[in-house]
Amino acid sequence: MNGMDRPITLFQPRQLEIGAGASGKLGDWAADAERVLVIASGPTAGYVERLSLPGALRVIDDVPPEPDLPAFEAVLEVARAHRPDLVVGLGGGSVLDVAKLVAALWDGEQDLRAVAGPNKVAGRRSRLAQVPTTAGTGSEAGIRALVTDPETKAKIAVESPHLLADIAILDPELTHSVPPAVTAATGIDAMAHCVEAFTNIRAHDLVDGYARLGIGLVGRYLARAVADGTDTEARAGMMLASYYGGICLGPVNTAAGHALAYPLGTRLGLPHGLANAIIFPHVLAFNQPVRPEKTAEVAEALGLEGRGRPTRLLDAAHGFCQRLGVEMRLSAHGAKRDALAEWAEEAHAIRRLMDNNPREMSVAQVQEIYEAAL
């Protein structure tokens, strides 16, 4: 069973607001909130005033990139002291993931490891608003959250409908200050979500529609957003592409690309978007022989030449990312050749993603991709 006849369940936020200045609508939506916790990260806390939030307000502004379990538990402790009836995630994907988990867990006895995996969260006891300030992860759209386990350096993945936002707000003005390099990497991450779902063994016609829309938006708007951060139309296009990518993650999820990217985040400390940008061309070309028609659609949407042979497609996709300003060499980010074999074993063991890939990938082939990206 595959395609349109395969049963799937699709979750989306109860309410979506999108457009320049949309963040100002949150205050009206949350007018009855009495105790509000805003989870932010560094500069994103500067947008709190735009939200016009009511009630007793507490702001956490130090969520780190790629947060680990101790960082999450520190936020959870603050939440339990504040007892919010509304949790607001204001930032990139890591912030939004932490906000989901805090909203679901602060008023209960479950800890993070106890809810790892699908459908183990008992239930959310506060409302959740998600306000992304980057266009990449699409976390605001979905029911998954990831936190790094400091002991294993692997991701603790939680999936539950109780992590779904009550409202998501896509305000492109909040992304105007995102630097070009970050805009490029997060934009490629959004595209990778769409592409990996589109070519996935679990692909579904409904999700394919969102994936095509997202890939097309990246092809039209990412270069513009990188070139001019204040291009509000381009920023809005990328936020919508990111949202579509987040929808794709729910019923289908990603595949080998993200599996290979995770060790780069946990071992090298690379931001999630950058890790995925480096890996994207390699996995796109690797999967081309078994998904030629869909890969050709991706190449056309992105304006890539060389779609006939994997080596030419790899060069074209690599050039696409490089022209956006992404440093594509792992060695430039501190990677050493003697570490690649261990990372390959680690990536290959992420079966929840690797098993979605349309072409079987061995440990040796994972290592070859890392070596090609070095």
N, C-alpha and C positions, 0 to 999 in steps of 0.2 A: 504494500500500500504506500503510495507516495503522491505528492502533488496535492491537487484539490480535494481528493477523497480521504486524505489523512486527517483525523480529528486533531484540532488544536484549540487552545484557549488563549484569547488575546485580552490582556488587561491594559487599560490606559487611565491616566488621571481623571478624576471626576470632572474637573474643570481645567481648561487651558486658555490662557490669555497670551496673545502674541502681538508684538508691535512696539514701535518706539514709544517710550514712556509707560509701557504696560505695568511696570513694577509699582507705579503709584496706585494701582487698583487693589493692592493687597490689603491696605489699611481698611478699606470699606468691607472687603470680604471677611476680615478678621475682627470686625467691630465689636463682637461680643467676647473676644478673648480677654482673660483676666491676668494670666501669667504666661509670658511669651519668652521662649529661649531661641535666640538666633545663633546658629553655628556658622562661623565664617573662618576665613584664613587670611591673616595679614591685611593687604590692601582692600579686600572685598568688604571688610567691616565698614569702610567709608561709605558704602551704599545703604547702610541701615536707615539713615534718615529719609531716603527716598521712599521707603516702604510705609511710612506713616503708621507704625504699629501702635496699638493701644496697650493699656494695662501695665503691669509690673514687668519691665523688660530687662533681661539679662543677655549679654552678648559674650560669646566665646570667640576669640579672634586668633587663636594660635593652633588651629588644626594643621598639622604638617602635610606636605605632599606624601602620597603613598603611606598613610597612617598605619602604625602597627597596633597590636593589641593593647599595650600600655597606654598609648595615646588615646585610643578609643575609650578605655576604661576611665581615664582622667575626665573626659567629657561626660561620660555617663554618671560619674560621681557628682559633678556639678549639676546635672539635670535632676538627679534624685534630691538634691538639696533645694533646688528651685521649684520643683513640681509643676512643670508647665502644662497648660492645656492646649498650647500650640507650639510646635517646633518648626523653625524655619531654617532650611538649608540655603546658604547664600555663598556660592563659590563654585569651584570646579567639581569634577566628579568625585574626588575623595571626600570633600566636604558634604556633598549631597548623599553619598553612601553612609557617612557617619550620622547624618541627620535622620536618615531612614531608620537605622538601627537604634538610635537613641529614642526616637518616638515610639518604637515598638517595645523597647526593653526597660525603660527607666522605671516603670511602675509595676515591675514584676520580679520574679525570682530567677528567671532564666539568665544564664550567661552566654557569651557569644559562641563558645565552642559547643554548647548544648543545642544551639539552633542552626549549626552549620548543616548545609544541604537543603533539600527542598521541603517546604511545608512543615517546619517544626516550630515556627513562631506561634505563641499562644494567642496573640491578638494585640492590636495597637490600642493604647489608652489615651492618646492625645492626637489632635489633628496635625497634619503635616503639610507644609507649604514648601515647594522647591523652586528656588530662583537661581538658575545657573548664570555664571558670569564668564563662562567660556563656551565654545561650541565644539564639543568633541565626544564626551562619553555618552551623552544622552541619558544619564542616570535619572534625570527628572521624570523620564517616561516609563521606567521599568520597575520590576519587583526584585531585583538582585542588588546585593551590596557585597563589597570585598574589603577585607582588612588583612594585613600581613601578619602572619604568625612569626614572632621573633625567634622562636626556637628552630623552626624548620625552614624559614624564609619562603614558605609557600603561602598562597592566598587562602584565607578562610572565606568560603563563599556561602552566602545565605540567600535563599530564594523563598519568597512568601508574598501572597497578595496583601498581607498586612504591612508590607513595606511601600505600598503604592501611595503616591501623593494624593491628597484631596484637591490640591490646586497646584498647577505648574505655570510659571510665568516666564515667558521668553521675551526679554526686553533687550533688543540689540544695542541700545545705548550703554548697557552695562559691560559690553565687550569692547568698546571703543579703545580702551587703554591697554588691551592685551597686546604684547609685543609681537612683531611680525613672525619671529621664529616659533613662538608658542602658538600663534594663530595657525601657522602652517602645520605643525605637528598635530595639534588637536583636530584640525580639519581633516587630515589624513586618517586619524583614528576614527572619526565619524564615518568616513568613507569605508574604512576597513570593516566596521560593523555591518554596513550594508552589503559589501562585497562578500564577506565570509558567510553571511546568512543566505545570500543569493545563490552561492555556489555550494552550499551545505548539502549533505546527504538528507537532512531533514527539511529541506526547502519546501515552502508551501506557496501556492499561487497568491494567496492573500498577502503574505509577507513579502513576496517578490514585488508586489506593487509598491509597497513602501520603500523597499530597497532600490528599485529603479528611480523613484522620485529623489531619494537621498543622493544617489550617485550622480544624477543629472544636476542637482543643485550644487554639488561640489565642483563639477566640471564647469559650471557657469560662474560661480561666485568665489571660490577659494582664492584664486590668484588676485582678484580684485580686493578681497579683504586683507590679504597680506600686503598688497601695494599701498593701500590707503585704509588705515584702521578706522577712520571716521566715515567710511562709505556705509551708511546705515542700511541701505538696501542689500548690499553684499553681506553685511553682518547678520541681517535678518534671514537671508537665504541660508547662511551657514548654521544659524541656530535651528532652523527648521530641518536642515539635513541631519544635524545631530539628534534632534528629536526623533526623526524617522529611524535613525540607526538604533536609538534606544528601544523603539517599538520592535525592531527586528530581533533584539536580544531576548525578548520574552519567550515566545513560543519556539524559536529556532536556535538562537545563540550563535556564538562565533565558533571558530575551528582552529586549525593549526597555527594560523597567524598569531592569534592571541596567546596560544600556548607557548609559542617560541618567544613572545615578547615578555611574558611574565618574569622569567629569570633575569632579564635585562633590567627590570625594575627593581627586583629584590636584591640582586647581586651587585649591580653597578649603581643603583640608585637613580636610574634614568626615569624621568617623568613618563607616565603611561603612554601619552600621546606620542612622544618621541620614540619610545621603544617600538611601538606599532608602526610608525612611519618607516623606520629602518628595515623592518622585516617585511612590510607589505609587498614590495615588488617581487621579492624572492618567492613568496608563497603564491602570489598571483600567477607567476610563470610556472611554478611547480605543478599547479592544479590545471593549467590550461589543457593538457592532453585529454583529461577526462571531463572537462566542462568547456569545450571549444565554443559553443554557441553563446553561452552566458558570458564567457570571458571576452568574446568579441563585442558584446553589448557594452561591457565595462570599458573596454579600450575605446570604443567609439564615443561614449559619453565623456571620457576624459581627454579625447583628442590624441590618443596614443598611436603611434605608428608601430609597425613590426608585429602586428597581431598574429601573423602566420606561424612563427616559430617561437618556442619558449625563450631562447637566448635573446632574440630581438625584442620580444615583449619585456623581458627583464630589463634590458638596457633602456627601453622607452619609459617604463614605469619608474625606474631609478632616476632617469633624467627629469621626469615630472616632479618628483619629490625634491630633487637637488635644486631645480630652478626656483622652487619656493623658498629656498634658503635653509633646508634641513641638512645638517651635517650627517651624512649617511655612513660614515666609517665608524665601526665599533671601536677601533683602535684609538680614534680621536676622543672617545668617551672613557678611555681607561681600560678597555678589555684586553686581556692577554690570551695568547693562543693556548697556553697550557690549561686554561680554565674552561675551554669550550666543551671538552668531552663531558665534564661534570654537568654543565648547563644543559647539554643535549639530553642526558639521562633525565634530568629534572623536567625539562619541557615535555619529553616523550611520555612521562608518567602522568601528565595532566590529562587523563583519559576522558574527563567530562567534556573536553574540547577536542582533543585529538580524534576521538571516535566520531566526531561530526565531519571530519575532513573527507572530501570526496575521493581522495587518493591516499592510500596507505603510505605512511611516512615512517621509515625506520629511524632508529637512533643515529645510525651512520649518516642518513640523509639530513637529519636535523643538524648534525655537526657540520656537514658540508655547507648548509645554508649559513650557519654562523661564520664559518671560515670565509665564505664568499663575501659576507658583510663586514669582515674584519678590516 
